[in-house]
Amino acid sequence: MLYWAAVFFIIALVAAVLGFGGMAASAAGIAKILFFVFLILGALSLIFGRRVPA
């Protein structure tokens, strides 16, 4: 998921440099959403992923 967030961030940077403002804003928005989903899933996996053997 972090990989896809980075990909959309790079797309946003390239689109911004080339002058496609709308496309850059939407790609940056997608990258931001994917990054926050990655953070939430990573935190949940750290909290619930490790169980103490009984």
Secondary structure, 3 states (H helix, E strand, C coil): CHHHHHHHHHHHHHHHHHCCHHHHHHHHHHHHHHHHHHHHHHHHHHHHCCCCCC
